[in-house]
């Protein structure tokens, strides 16, 4: 099984932050992330992760 990419971090009740790594900046050597806030329940009928739509 492949390693999962990114993190799902609980901010507060029914609010989650999705973090996906984009790699490192060659000049500053700092990691870059794509961050997105998602609202919804942590448990859905189809799985254990919050429902995410990037559209």
Secondary structure, DSSP 8 states (H G I E B T S, - for coil): -----SEEEEEETTEEEEEEEEEE-TTT--EEEEEEEEES-S-BTTBSS------
